Amino acid sequence: MDDQWTRRVWPPAEEESPPSGQAPTRPYGVPGGPPRSSTPPRWPTRPYGGREPDRNPTEESLTGLYGAPVAERSQSGRPAWPSLGLESPEPEDDLPPSARRYRAPETPPRPMPRWLRRLLVGGLALVCSAAVIGAVVVTVLNRAESAPPTVVHDQIAGVSYTLPPEWREGVVAPVTGFTSAAARGDSATVMARPGDRVDPPNLRSAVIDLSDLYTQLLLHGDKVEVIDDRAVTVGGRPGHTRAVRAEYTDVVNEPAFMRVTLLTRPDGGSTVLLGLAHPDRPQSRAEIEGLMWGAR
């Protein structure tokens, strides 16, 4: 009777299963499965029929936690175990997000040296100044060339004459009795006045008298030399001309030049033209003679 109370009644005892050829079970009732084969497993081929890479038999015999080969885990680029924060951090560039999206910032160009900038500014200013001055000079020369020459009309003396370049008409003649005058500065002067009635055969004697008179009044030379004495025809009018050169013994006064021309008029009178140059220069002589030969 004691055996009945001590014998287990519920739950009924399970019948022991007959021994099998399977391996012992793993913990928590998971079957262990058949024993592993010593032959290494064959992995499936790559997609599209690609050739499998040569594998190391040592690596293929080792499997990971989840059954993945060690060789495949190393090629996956991910660690086999969770990171514990002990690995060295990967180097990060200092580029902003915009640089990663577009491109890295470029290095700014090297600034121009100060001395070079000053040199360039000075050269530019010099070129601009030269251009402005050249434009002004060209404009003035064009105006001077395009401007018509000045013509002096002396109705009292009955003559008209054209002035050379740089000559100006005078307001009042510097010598009494002359009715018009023109000059180029203080170096050359031409004056005109009406004269007495003179017959053509007496033109030379009248010119000699006028030349001697104005030589004493205007030149006051220590030595006077006649350099020209001849008959001329100016503007269809017969006349006579005489030129003298006065020299001085002092070292202050330079030689002077004077020409007197006497022309007849249709009304029976005459016209006296007087030209003076001090100092005596070829240019002054040529301009005085050109003015007289162009009179009309």
Backbone as a ProteinNet text record, in pm:
[ID]
protein_1_A
[PRIMARY]
MDDQWTRRVWPPAEEESPPSGQAPTRPYGVPGGPPRSSTPPRWPTRPYGGREPDRNPTEESLTGLYGAPVAERSQSGRPAWPSLGLESPEPEDDLPPSARRYRAPETPPRPMPRWLRRLLVGGLALVCSAAVIGAVVVTVLNRAESAPPTVVHDQIAGVSYTLPPEWREGVVAPVTGFTSAAARGDSATVMARPGDRVDPPNLRSAVIDLSDLYTQLLLHGDKVEVIDDRAVTVGGRPGHTRAVRAEYTDVVNEPAFMRVTLLTRPDGGSTVLLGLAHPDRPQSRAEIEGLMWGAR
[TERTIARY]
81	0	83.5	189.4	282.2	338.1	355.7	407.3	310.9	179.4	79.5	82	103.4	104.8	233.4	338.3	465.6	487.4	407.5	423.1	353.6	419.6	366.2	246	139	13.3	-10.2	12.2	-16	95.1	132.3	92.3	154.5	93.8	145	287.1	364.1	505.5	511.4	599.3	614.5	694.4	654.2	727.4	860.5	958.2	1091.8	1101.3	1152.7	1165.2	1285	1271.1	1383.5	1505.4	1616.7	1740.8	1748.5	1794.5	1806.7	1951.8	1971.4	2109.6	2140.5	2043	2067.2	2162	2224.6	2319.3	2243.3	2308.2	2239.7	2188.2	2081.5	2015	2095.5	2074.4	2136.6	2053.1	2101.9	2021	1890.5	1790.4	1654.5	1583.3	1617.9	1544.4	1565.8	1667.2	1691.5	1769.9	1717	1790.4	1925.5	2019.5	2155.9	2176.1	2090.3	2105.2	2210.8	2222.1	2320.2	2461.3	2551.9	2691.4	2741.9	2831.1	2883.1	2971.7	2967.1	3050.9	3187.8	3285.1	3421.5	3448.1	3354.4	3371.6	3328.3	3409.4	3369.7	3249.1	3160.9	3039.3	3074.7	2987.3	3001.7	2903.4	2957.3	2873.1	2810.4	2697.6	2630.7	2714.7	2698.9	2771.9	2716.4	2795	2753.4	2643	2570.8	2466.6	2528.9	2447.8	2483.7	2593.9	2612.3	2708.1	2851.8	2881.6	3020	3104.6	3231.5	3324.2	3345.2	3343.9	3366.3	3512.2	3537.3	3676.9	3739.3	3867.3	3939.4	3930.4	3889.9	3869.4	3978	4006.8	4102.8	4031.8	4076.6	4006.4	4002.9	4105.9	4106.3	3993.7	3970.7	3861.9	3726.7	3713.3	3583.7	3542.6	3638	3603	3552.9	3577.4	3534.8	3406.4	3312.2	3183.7	3165.6	3087.3	3061.5	2945	2896.8	2788.3	2661.5	2635.3	2510.3	2532.2	2638.9	2661.7	2724.5	2760.2	2821.6	2970	3030.2	3174.9	3251.7	3368	3452.1	3495.2	3527.5	3573	3467.3	3335.8	3229	3209.1	3225.6	3208.7	3316.2	3439.6	3546.5	3523.6	3453.2	3429	3305.7	3224.7	3101.1	3126.9	3241	3273.7	3212.3	3146.9	3087.3	3152.4	3168.8	3229.9	3142	3206.7	3130.3	3059.8	3115.6	3057.5	3019.3	2924.3	2885.1	3004.4	3012.7	3123	3108.2	3219	3218.7	3275.6	3304.4	3357.4	3505.5	3574.2	3717.2	3800.6	3735.5	3810.4	3847.2	3958.9	4000.8	3905.2	3858.3	3761	3824.6	3740	3787.7	3815.8	3917.9	3947.5	3836.5	3793.6	3687.2	3746.7	3704.7	3752.3	3676.7	3737.6	3680	3596.8	3548.4	3471	3327.2	3265.6	3124.7	3035.4	2908.8	2818.7	2807	2810.6	2799.9	2918	3037.4	3154.6	3143.3	3084.2	3064.4	2962.8	2867.6	2765.5	2815.4	2890	2935.5	3083.9	3172.5	3315.1	3388	3514	3592.4	3621.5	3627.8	3658.6	3798.2	3809.7	3938.1	4021.8	4149.7	4241.6	4237	4216.1	4208.4	4338.5	4330.2	4454.4	4541.8	4668.7	4763.6	4746.5	4735.1	4713.7	4832.3	4801.1	4904.7	4990.3	5121.8	5206.7	5170	5192	5154.8	5236.6	5366.2	5449.3	5405.8	5357.1	5311.5	5182.8	5093.5	4970.6	4999.8	5093.1	5128.5	5188.7	5270.8	5332.2	5226.7	5130.6	5025	4938.4	4903.3	4820.9	4895.5	5024.9	5103.3	5115.5	5139.8	5148.7	5017.9	4905.6	4775.3	4748	4780.8	4761.1	4847.3	4971.8	5060.4	5006.8	4956.7	4902.3	4779.4	4690.6	4570.4	4607.5	4704.8	4746.7	4805.4	4889.3	4947.2	4839.5	4737.6	4629.5	4550.5	4522.3	4446.9	4527.5	4657.1	4740.7	4751.8	4770.4	4777.9	4649.6	4533.9	4406.3	4390.4	4432	4422.6	4513.5	4635.8	4729.2	4677.2	4626.5	4573.7	4455.2	4368.2	4252.2	4294.1	4390.9	4436.8	4501.7	4584	4650.1	4548.7	4448.7	4346.9	4269.1	4238.7	4168.1	4254.6	4384.9	4472.8	4486.6	4493.1	4505.2	4375.2	4263.3	4135.3	4089.5	4141.4	4099.2	4152.8	4071.4	4118.6	4217.6	4313.9	4412	4344.5	4406.6	4354.2	4398.2	4305.4	4332.4	4305.6	4403.8	4390.7	4350.8	4240.6	4191.1	4213.8	4305.1	4334.6	4281.9	4163.9	4102.5	4170.3	4224.1	4290.6	4417.7	4495.1	4617.9	4589.8	4466.9	4430.5	4502.1	4509.8	4580.4	4518.8	4529.2	4488.8	4602.1	4629.9	4738.5	4698.7	4745	4713.5	4826.1	4789	4889.5	4937.4	5067.7	5119.7	5070.7	5093.2	5056.8	5130.9	5062.6	5113.2	5123.4	5076.1	5073.7	4937	4937.7	4813.9	4804.2	4681.1	4656.7	4662.8	4734.7	4746.6	4631.6	4602.1	4495.4	4544.4	4661.5	4719.9	4862.3	4898	5034.2	5133.8	5251.4	5350.9	5420.8	5407.5	5473.8	5365.6	5385	5287	5276.7	5153.7	5129.3	5084.4	5111.3	5069.4	4926.8	4845.5	4702.7	4668.5	4758.6	4734.6	4867.6	4861.3	4983.6	4950.2	5050.4	5041	5177.9	5181.4	5309.1	5304	5424.6	5443.9	5527.8	5460	5527.7	5601.8	5724.9	5810.9	5924.3	5919.6	6032.4	6010.5	5887.1	5862	5735	5738.5	5625.1	5616.2	5491.5	5464.5	5358.4	5380	5286	5258.3	5142.6	5103.3	5044.9	5066.6	5011.3	4998.2	4913.5	4904.7	5024.3	5068.1	5182.1	5143	5238.8	5215.6	5212.4	5167.5	5163.8	5307.6	5337.4	5472.5	5460.1	5532.8	5538	5625.2	5593.3	5673.3	5821.7	5867.1	6013.3	6079.8	6002.3	6061.2	6041.9	5998.9	5972.5	6100.9	6210.4	6332.9	6384.5	6387.9	6436.3	6347.1	6217	6126.6	6151.1	6178.8	6206.1	6336.5	6438.4	6566.4	6546.9	6466.6	6441.6	6369.2	6267.8	6194	6284.1	6370.5	6459.5	6557.6	6613.4	6706.3	6634.1	6511.6	6436.6	6409.2	6357.4	6320.7	6443.7	6553.9	6676.9	6724.4	6716.3	6758.6	6658.7	6527.8	6426.4	6413.9	6428.4	6395	6516.3	6615.1	6725.4	6839.5	6883.4	6995.5	7117.6	7145.4	7256.3	7390.5	7494.1	7629.8	7682	7630.6	7667.2	7542.2	7508.3	7388.6	7433.9	7384.9	7422.7	7297.1	7298.3	7186.9	7204.1	7104.2	7112.7	7018.7	6922	6829.7	6777.7	6776.1	6724.2	6680.9	6546.9	6498.7	6352.9	6312.3	6173.6	6090.5	5965.1	5875.3	5737.3	5656.9	5516.3	5435.1	5348.1	5270.5	5121.9	5050.3	4906.9	4874.5	4964.2	4943.7	4978.4	5038.3	5074.3	5227	5281.5	5428.1	5477.1	5600.8	5656.9	5806	5860.6	6004.3	6024.1	6128.2	6155	6303.2	6333	6471.2	6482.4	6588.4	6608.9	6747.1	6756.8	6884.8	6900.4	7027.1	7059.7	7148.5	7106.6	7179.1	7250.3	7376.7	7457	7499	7530.4	7561.9	7695.4	7770.7	7902.5	7895	7787.6	7775.2	7735.9	7748.3	7720.6	7577.2	7499.6	7362.4	7267.8	7274.2	7182.2	7230	7137.9	7166.3	7132.9	7178.8	7148.7	6997.8	6954.6	6814	6797.3	6673.8	6642.4	6524	6527.8	6417.6	6399.9	6272.1	6238.3	6127.3	6149.2	6051.6	6008.5	5876	5819.3	5719	5731.6	5642.6	5566.9	5430.8	5345.6	5257.3	5233.9	5144.9	4999.8	4908.9	4766	4696.3	4581	4511.1	4463.6	4437.3	4389.6	4502.8	4626.6	4740.2	4823.5	4773.7	4849.6	4946.7	4992.2	5087.5	5059.8	5117.1	5103.6	5243.5	5267	5397.4	5381.7	5464.3	5469.6	5606	5606.9	5731.7	5736.3	5846.5	5864.9	5990.7	5981.5	6095.2	6108.4	6236.4	6264.9	6384.9	6366.1	6477.6	6460.5	6554.7	6678.1	6653.5	6756.4	6746.3	6754.5	6645	6638.9	6583.5	6628.8	6575.6	6424.1	6367.7	6223.7	6150	6198.6	6132.7	6141	6255.7	6268.3	6168	6160.6	6071.8	5925.3	5884.7	5745	5713.2	5803	5779.4	5768.5	5858.6	5855.1	5730	5692.2	5571.8	5446.8	5440.4	5324.9	5319.1	5432.8	5434.1	5404.9	5462.4	5440.7	5296.7	5225.5	5086.1	4986.1	5031.9	4941.7	4865.6	4750	4667.1	4584.4
-119.1	0	122.9	116.2	228.8	247.7	142.8	156.9	226.2	212.2	279.9	429.2	474.3	620	682.2	612.3	670.6	663.4	583.2	575.6	694.1	750.4	869.7	829.1	905.8	872.3	965.8	1100.7	1201.6	1301.3	1339.3	1293.2	1159.7	1085.2	951.1	957.4	868.9	864.5	837.9	916.3	898.6	774.8	716.2	597.3	635.7	571.2	598	554.2	648.2	618.9	527	442.9	352.7	430.5	378.5	449	461.1	576.6	605.1	639.9	649.7	680.1	828.6	918.8	1063.8	1105.8	1217	1272.2	1331.8	1347.8	1404.9	1545	1580.3	1710.3	1821.7	1943.1	2063.3	2115.7	2211.7	2268.6	2322.2	2329.1	2378.1	2291.9	2165.2	2072.3	2085	2155.6	2170.3	2050.9	1979.9	1862	1898.7	1815.7	1840.7	1814.1	1731.4	1704.3	1599.1	1559.1	1456.1	1507.9	1423.2	1466.3	1530.1	1627.7	1703.4	1613.7	1644.6	1569.7	1634	1557.6	1609.8	1675.5	1653	1715	1860.6	1955.4	2098	2124.1	2211.8	2240.9	2312.3	2297.5	2365.8	2481.7	2597.8	2719.4	2736.8	2799.4	2820.6	2912.8	2892.9	2975.6	3116.4	3212.8	3353.8	3371.6	3483.6	3509.2	3522.2	3496.4	3507.5	3409.7	3306.5	3203.9	3244.9	3343.5	3387.2	3283.1	3292.1	3195.6	3226.8	3119.8	3137.5	3171.2	3259.8	3288.3	3172	3160	3054.1	3076.6	2974.4	2986	2908.4	2953.9	2888.8	2777.8	2652.7	2544.3	2566.4	2632.4	2656	2748.5	2856.6	2950.6	2888.8	2799.6	2739.8	2642.8	2583.7	2487.8	2556.6	2687	2760.8	2834.8	2825.8	2896.1	2991.4	3092.6	3195.8	3161.3	3266.3	3247.5	3204.7	3261.2	3233.9	3146.6	3074	2980.7	3040.9	3170.7	3235.5	3209.8	3179.7	3156.7	3281.1	3257.3	3369.3	3451.1	3386.6	3458.8	3555.6	3512.9	3601.5	3715.2	3691.8	3800.6	3904.8	3864	3963.1	4047	3991.5	4066.8	4154.2	4133.7	4212.2	4353.9	4385.6	4520.7	4559.7	4467.8	4496.7	4411.1	4460.9	4380.1	4262.6	4152.8	4033.6	4051.6	4131.9	4152.9	4298.7	4327.5	4468.7	4547.4	4675.7	4762.5	4800.8	4794.3	4831.9	4971.4	5045.9	5180.6	5186.4	5073.3	5070	5088.6	5077.7	5093.2	5239.8	5263.2	5401.8	5462.7	5580.7	5641.8	5666.9	5653.4	5678.4	5827.8	5862.2	6005.7	6072.8	6187.3	6263.5	6391.5	6424.4	6549.4	6667	6782.7	6904.5	6981.6	6917.2	6987.5	7006.1	7120.3	7141	7053.9	7038.7	6955.5	7004.5	7138.5	7189.4	7146.2	7134.4	7091.7	6944.8	6863.8	6723.5	6709.3	6803	6794.5	6849.6	6959.1	7023.7	6994.1	7066.5	7043.4	7109.8	7075	7133	7279.7	7360.9	7503.1	7521	7615.5	7642.5	7737.6	7722.5	7812.2	7950.6	8055.6	8190.7	8228.2	8306.2	8344.3	8433.4	8428.5	8509.2	8656.8	8743.6	8886	8946.8	9048.7	9118	9203.3	9203.6	9287.9	9435.4	9507	9648.5	9729	9697.9	9775.8	9754.8	9632.3	9607.3	9682.9	9689.2	9765.5	9912.6	9967.7	10108.7	10132.3	10038.3	10053.1	10049.7	9959.8	9951.7	10076.4	10125.7	10246.5	10366.6	10378.8	10489.3	10481.6	10360.7	10345.5	10377.1	10333	10363.2	10512.3	10580.1	10725.8	10797.2	10750.3	10812.6	10794.2	10675	10650.5	10737.4	10748.4	10831.3	10978.5	11026.7	11166.4	11191.5	11099.4	11116.2	11116.1	11029.3	11025.1	11156	11210.6	11336.7	11451	11458.7	11565.8	11553.1	11430.2	11411.2	11452.4	11417.9	11457.6	11608.7	11677	11823.4	11886.1	11834.8	11890.1	11869.5	11749.2	11722.4	11811.9	11832.4	11919.4	12062.5	12111.4	12249.3	12264.3	12166	12174.8	12166.7	12081.5	12072.4	12202.4	12263.6	12391.3	12499.6	12496	12597	12578.3	12451.1	12427.2	12455.5	12424.3	12444.7	12590.6	12670.8	12810.7	12887.8	12968.7	13046.9	13153.7	13187.1	13290	13427.1	13510	13645.5	13737.7	13815.4	13910.7	14052.4	14138.4	14277.9	14364	14435.2	14524.1	14668.4	14734.5	14875.6	14961.1	15015	15093.6	15229.7	15282.5	15412.3	15400.9	15295.3	15274.5	15211.7	15159.1	15098.1	14966.1	14882	14754.8	14652.5	14526.9	14414.4	14313.4	14253.3	14153.9	14044.8	13924.2	13805.6	13780.2	13750.4	13729.5	13584.5	13563.1	13426.4	13365.5	13234.6	13172.9	13239	13247.3	13305	13458.3	13518.4	13664.5	13714.5	13834.3	13895	14038.9	14078.1	14215.9	14311.1	14421.1	14519.6	14619.5	14672.3	14771.6	14909.1	14947.4	15076.9	15052	15119.1	15105.5	15169.7	15106.7	15164.1	15288.6	15318.4	15435.8	15529.8	15656.3	15756.5	15763.7	15777.3	15790	15660.4	15545.1	15416.7	15386.4	15332.8	15310.4	15165.4	15070	14929.9	14865.5	14760.7	14692.1	14549.7	14463.1	14323.3	14281.1	14186.5	14148.1	14002.9	13944.8	13812.3	13833.7	13853.2	13882.7	14014.9	14014.1	14133.3	14117.4	14013.1	13985.6	14035.9	14049.6	14092.4	14176.5	14282.1	14373.7	14422.2	14437.9	14494.3	14602.8	14717.4	14830.2	14882.6	14947.3	15004.6	15143.5	15231.7	15367.9	15418.1	15516.8	15576.2	15666.7	15674.1	15757.9	15864.4	15946.7	16051.7	15994.8	16080.9	16040.4	16032.1	15921	15896.8	15838.5	15891.5	15837.1	15711.7	15616.9	15493.1	15514.4	15610.9	15625.8	15675.2	15736.1	15791.5	15700.4	15580.4	15490.2	15457.8	15433.1	15393.8	15506.7	15630	15742.7	15767	15747	15765.9	15657.6	15533.1	15425.2	15450.9	15503.5	15531.1	15635.4	15738.5	15842.1	15784.1	15700.6	15639.5	15547.4	15471.1	15379.8	15455.1	15564.1	15640.6	15702.7	15747.8	15809.8	15710.6	15593.3	15497.3	15428.3	15427.3	15372.7	15461	15591.3	15682.5	15685.2	15674	15682.5	15551.7	15438.1	15310.8	15221.7	15220.9	15125.9	15181.8	15299.3	15360.7	15268.4	15212.5	15119	15187.1	15120.8	15170.1	15139.9	15034.6	14999.1	14950.2	15016.5	14980.8	14934.1	14818.8	14758.1	14730.1	14772.6	14745.7	14604.9	14521.1	14381.8	14352.6	14445.3	14421.6	14557.4	14575.9	14698.9	14664	14653.1	14607.5	14650	14649	14677.9	14550.6	14566	14452.5	14487.8	14383.3	14398.4	14312.6	14375.6	14306.3	14328.3	14215.6	14226	14308.1	14304.7	14381.9	14527.9	14563.4	14703.4	14715.7	14806.2	14823.4	14890	14858.3	14915.7	14893.3	14926.7	14912	14876.1	14795.3	14752.5	14768	14788.5	14806.4	14748.2	14666.6	14602.3	14635	14662.1	14696.4	14612.7	14599.1	14525.7	14614.8	14638.1	14726	14642.4	14675.9	14607.4	14708.3	14655.8	14740.7	14695	14794.8	14764.1	14709	14739.1	14686.2	14539.1	14472.9	14328.1	14299.7	14402.8	14383.4	14368.5	14461.3	14462.5	14368	14287	14199.5	14272.5	14223.2	14287.5	14292.1	14395.1	14416.1	14418.5	14391.2	14386	14478.9	14548.8	14636.8	14631.6	14626.3	14629.7	14733.1	14818.2	14920.2	14892	14882.5	14856.6	14967.8	15025.2	15131.9	15082.5	15083.3	15035.4	15150.8	15152.1	15252	15208.4	15304.6	15279.3	15325.4	15264.7	15305.9	15452.4	15508.9	15647	15749.1	15704.7	15794.2	15804.3	15754.8	15760	15642.3	15615.7	15507	15446.8	15328.2	15256.3	15222.2	15254.5	15226.5	15107.3	15003.8	14886.9	14884.4	14874.4	14874.6	14749.6	14673.2	14553.1	14559.5	14519.5	14523.5	14388.3	14347	14222.3	14243.4	14216	14228.4	14121	14029.3	14018.6	13966.5	13980.6	13938.1	13786	13724.2	13578.9	13543.4	13432.6	13393	13374.4	13319.9	13300.3	13434.1	13530.1	13661.7	13727.1	13717.5	13773.3	13709.4	13577.2	13506.9	13544.1	13555.8	13590.3	13734.4	13827.3	13967.1	13975.4	13911.2	13916.1	13845.8	13732.1	13665	13749.6	13820.7	13908.3	14020.3	14083.9	14194.5	14146.7	14029.2	13982.4	13934.4	13905.8	13863.8	13977.5	14100.1	14214.8	14239.2	14298.2	14327.3	14453.6
0	0	0	76.9	72.1	-66.1	-143.7	-279.1	-369.6	-343.3	-426.3	-405.3	-283.4	-257.3	-302.8	-301.5	-343.8	-493.1	-562.7	-708	-772.6	-874.8	-944.9	-1025	-1005.9	-1073.8	-1192.4	-1168.4	-1275.2	-1282	-1391.4	-1525.2	-1554.2	-1642.1	-1666.9	-1722.2	-1691.5	-1737.2	-1886	-1953.1	-2098.3	-2124.7	-2231.7	-2269.6	-2328.1	-2288.5	-2337.5	-2481	-2562.1	-2706.1	-2727.1	-2822.1	-2848.3	-2894.1	-2865.4	-2906.1	-3059.1	-3103.4	-3249	-3280.7	-3406.4	-3450.6	-3456.9	-3411.7	-3418.8	-3309	-3328.8	-3231.2	-3117.4	-3007.2	-2890.8	-2924.2	-2859.5	-2885.3	-2822.2	-2881	-2827.9	-2713.1	-2644.6	-2535.2	-2587.8	-2497	-2524.3	-2623.7	-2638.8	-2719.9	-2866.6	-2911.2	-3055.1	-3101.4	-3205.4	-3249	-3303.2	-3276.5	-3322.9	-3468.6	-3526.8	-3668.4	-3691.4	-3816.5	-3849.8	-3835	-3815.9	-3801	-3931.5	-3912.2	-4026.9	-4110.7	-4238.8	-4332.3	-4340.3	-4363.9	-4374.8	-4509.6	-4602.9	-4736.2	-4728.8	-4774.6	-4768.7	-4856.6	-4812.5	-4892	-5020	-5118.2	-5247.4	-5250.9	-5274.6	-5276.5	-5413.6	-5417	-5547.8	-5635.4	-5763.9	-5860.9	-5862.2	-5922	-5930.2	-6033	-6023.3	-6125.2	-6262.2	-6361.4	-6502.6	-6539.3	-6461.4	-6499.1	-6487.8	-6403	-6388.5	-6319.8	-6341.7	-6283.4	-6137.1	-6058	-5915.7	-5889.4	-5792.2	-5756.4	-5682.7	-5693.7	-5623.9	-5474.2	-5401.8	-5257.7	-5183.7	-5067.8	-4981	-4904.2	-4915	-4843.1	-4694.2	-4639.9	-4495.7	-4456.3	-4539.2	-4507.4	-4530.7	-4634.2	-4661.3	-4552.1	-4479.3	-4374.4	-4249.1	-4241	-4122.1	-4153.8	-4067.9	-4084.6	-3970.5	-3998.6	-3898.6	-3810.5	-3742.9	-3647.2	-3716.3	-3830.9	-3901	-4021.9	-4026.6	-4134.3	-4256.5	-4254.1	-4371.3	-4370.2	-4482.6	-4487.1	-4448.7	-4391.8	-4349.4	-4468.8	-4584.2	-4702.6	-4751.6	-4748.2	-4793.1	-4696.3	-4566.5	-4469.9	-4488.7	-4522.5	-4539.9	-4664.4	-4766.9	-4888.8	-4878.9	-4779.4	-4768.8	-4725	-4665.9	-4625	-4492.4	-4420.7	-4290.6	-4183.5	-4065.2	-3958.2	-3921	-3878.7	-3840.5	-3708.4	-3620.5	-3487.9	-3471.1	-3390	-3367.7	-3316.8	-3360.9	-3320.2	-3175	-3102	-2960.7	-2938.4	-3046.7	-3032.1	-3004.6	-3018.8	-2992.3	-3118.5	-3235.1	-3358.5	-3377.8	-3452.8	-3483.1	-3584.7	-3560.1	-3653.1	-3788.7	-3891.7	-4026.9	-4045.3	-4120.6	-4141.9	-4220.8	-4172.6	-4236.8	-4294	-4411.1	-4470.4	-4409.8	-4420.5	-4362.6	-4462.5	-4566.8	-4668.5	-4622.1	-4656.1	-4622.8	-4710.5	-4674.8	-4757.4	-4900.6	-4920.5	-5057.4	-5142.1	-5081.6	-5157.6	-5197.2	-5109.9	-5147	-5260.1	-5265.4	-5369	-5502.8	-5495.2	-5618.3	-5641.1	-5574.1	-5587.5	-5472.1	-5455.9	-5347.8	-5376.8	-5273.9	-5297.2	-5353.5	-5446.4	-5510.3	-5426.1	-5438.6	-5367.6	-5429.6	-5351.4	-5409.8	-5477.3	-5588.2	-5658.9	-5572.9	-5604.4	-5528.8	-5561.5	-5461.9	-5491	-5563.8	-5647.7	-5723.8	-5630.7	-5649.2	-5562.9	-5575.1	-5465.1	-5462.6	-5561.7	-5572.7	-5666.1	-5808.5	-5841.7	-5977.5	-6006.4	-5905.5	-5925.4	-5946.5	-5868.4	-5887	-6024.3	-6068.5	-6200.3	-6310.3	-6299.3	-6399.8	-6400.1	-6279.9	-6272.4	-6330.1	-6297.7	-6351.8	-6502.9	-6555.3	-6700.2	-6770.5	-6710.7	-6769.4	-6769	-6657.9	-6652.2	-6755.1	-6772.1	-6870.5	-7012	-7042.1	-7175.8	-7201.4	-7100.7	-7116.6	-7136.2	-7058.4	-7072.5	-7211.3	-7258.4	-7391.7	-7500	-7482.4	-7581.3	-7583.2	-7463.7	-7456.7	-7517.5	-7482.8	-7537.8	-7688.7	-7737.7	-7882.9	-7953.1	-7892	-7952.5	-7957.2	-7848.6	-7846.1	-7952.2	-7963.1	-8062.5	-8203.7	-8230.2	-8364.4	-8394.4	-8295.4	-8316.4	-8345.2	-8267	-8289.4	-8426	-8464.3	-8595.5	-8709.3	-8693	-8797.7	-8810.1	-8695.9	-8701.7	-8765.1	-8729.2	-8787.7	-8938.4	-8982.6	-9125.2	-9198.5	-9135.2	-9201.8	-9199.6	-9105	-9097.5	-9217.4	-9281.2	-9396.9	-9352.7	-9436.7	-9400.9	-9387.8	-9305.8	-9284.3	-9397.1	-9447.7	-9555.7	-9503.3	-9516.4	-9473	-9593.1	-9577.9	-9683.3	-9637.4	-9702.8	-9671.8	-9787.3	-9768.7	-9875.8	-9892.2	-9784	-9794.8	-9878.4	-9853.3	-9930.9	-10065.3	-10083.6	-10211.2	-10234.1	-10129.6	-10143.4	-10048.5	-10084.5	-9999.9	-10000.2	-9885.1	-9876	-9776.3	-9806.9	-9726.9	-9628.2	-9505	-9399.5	-9399.5	-9377.7	-9362.3	-9230.2	-9209.3	-9080.1	-8964.1	-8850.7	-8726.4	-8732.2	-8835.9	-8844	-8798.1	-8737.2	-8687.7	-8738.6	-8766.3	-8810.2	-8691.3	-8707.9	-8601.4	-8603	-8484.6	-8473.8	-8519.6	-8474	-8508.1	-8555.8	-8664.2	-8717.9	-8622.7	-8602.8	-8510.6	-8563.4	-8691	-8750.7	-8801.7	-8775.1	-8815.7	-8967.7	-9017	-9160.8	-9224.6	-9164.8	-9221	-9174.6	-9264.6	-9238.3	-9203.9	-9221.9	-9184.5	-9150.3	-9070.9	-9029.2	-8989.5	-8999	-8955.9	-8905.8	-8810.9	-8750	-8705	-8692.8	-8631	-8506.2	-8394.6	-8270.5	-8280.2	-8227.9	-8234.5	-8334.3	-8416	-8505.7	-8647.5	-8692.3	-8831.1	-8836.7	-8922.1	-8934.7	-9078.4	-9127.6	-9260.4	-9243.7	-9307.1	-9298.6	-9439.2	-9453.9	-9584.6	-9563	-9663.4	-9659.4	-9802.7	-9822.2	-9956.9	-9984.4	-10111.2	-10150.9	-10251.4	-10284	-10381.8	-10523.4	-10614.6	-10754.7	-10805.9	-10870.6	-10922.1	-11062.8	-11154.1	-11290	-11291.1	-11377.1	-11381	-11401.7	-11483	-11495.2	-11367.1	-11277.7	-11155.3	-11033.1	-11054.1	-10940.9	-10864.1	-10933.5	-10864	-10776.5	-10826.5	-10746.9	-10625.9	-10642.6	-10529.5	-10423.2	-10467.3	-10371.6	-10298.3	-10365	-10298.3	-10189	-10218.6	-10118.2	-9996.4	-10021.6	-9910.6	-9830.1	-9895.4	-9825.9	-9737.1	-9788.3	-9704.5	-9584.7	-9605.2	-9496.4	-9383.7	-9417.6	-9313.9	-9254	-9325.7	-9267.3	-9152.4	-9171.4	-9065.3	-8949.7	-8980.2	-8874.2	-8795.2	-8860.2	-8795.4	-8767.2	-8853.6	-8836.1	-8751.2	-8778.2	-8706.8	-8709.8	-8824.7	-8835.4	-8848.7	-8790	-8806.8	-8947.3	-9006.3	-9142.3	-9214.3	-9328.4	-9406	-9543.3	-9582.8	-9710.4	-9791.8	-9918.3	-10009.7	-10065.7	-10044.2	-10089.5	-10205.2	-10236.9	-10348.9	-10398.2	-10533.6	-10593.4	-10735.9	-10758.2	-10889.4	-10909.3	-11036.1	-11073.3	-11060.8	-11019.4	-10998.8	-11054.2	-11074	-11111.1	-11016	-10940.8	-10837.9	-10867.6	-10891.3	-10917.6	-11040.7	-11142.1	-11264	-11250.2	-11139.4	-11114.3	-11117.5	-11197.1	-11200.9	-11073.6	-11033.6	-10913.9	-10907.2	-10793.1	-10769.8	-10621.9	-10595.3	-10458.6	-10428.2	-10297.6	-10253.1	-10112.5	-10087.3	-9957.8	-9906.5	-9774.5	-9710.8	-9584.8	-9542.9	-9419.2	-9334.4	-9209	-9117.1	-9013.3	-8988.6	-8887.4	-8781.6	-8661.2	-8545.8	-8486.4	-8437	-8381	-8239.4	-8167.4	-8031	-8038.1	-7925.6	-7919.1	-7876.8	-7851.7	-7805	-7922.7	-8018.2	-8131.8	-8241.3	-8290.4	-8403.8	-8533.8	-8646.7	-8775.4	-8800.7	-8875	-8908.6	-9060	-9103.3	-9246.7	-9272.7	-9389.4	-9427.8	-9580.1	-9623.1	-9766.4	-9787.4	-9891.3	-9930.2	-10073.8	-10095	-10227.7	-10259.5	-10379.3	-10423.9	-10546.9	-10539.7	-10648.3	-10697.9	-10828.2	-10886	-10869.7	-10879.2	-10867.2	-10995.8	-11025.9	-11149.3	-11146.2	-11027.1	-11016.8	-11023.4	-11046.2	-11058	-10932.3	-10817.1	-10693.5	-10682.3	-10561.7	-10535.9	-10398.4	-10379	-10251.8	-10202.9	-10075.2	-10014.1	-9919.9	-9940.1	-9851.9	-9784.8	-9651.8	-9573.8	-9488.5	-9499	-9419.6	-9336.5	-9208	-9115.2	-9046.7	-9025.4	-8953.7	-8864.7	-8734.5	-8639.5	-8532.4	-8524.1	-8603.5	-8744.4	-8826.8	-8966.4	-8973.9	-9021.4	-9035.5	-9173.2	-9231.8	-9363.6	-9362.1	-9255.9	-9250.8	-9254.1	-9178.3	-9177.6	-9314.4	-9379.1	-9514.1	-9609.8	-9607.3	-9700	-9675	-9550.2	-9522.2	-9564.6	-9542.4	-9584.7	-9737.5	-9807.7	-9953.5	-10008.6	-9948.9	-9995.7	-9975.4	-9864.6	-9839.2	-9943	-9973.3	-10069.6	-10209.8	-10252	-10389.4	-10409.3	-10299.3	-10312.1	-10297.9	-10284.1	-10269.4	-10399.7	-10387.5	-10504.3	-10482.1
[MASK]
++++++++++++++++++++++++++++++++++++++++++++++++++++++++++++++++++++++++++++++++++++++++++++++++++++++++++++++++++++++++++++++++++++++++++++++++++++++++++++++++++++++++++++++++++++++++++++++++++++++++++++++++++++++++++++++++++++++++++++++++++++++++++++++++++++++++++++++++++++++++++++++++++++++++

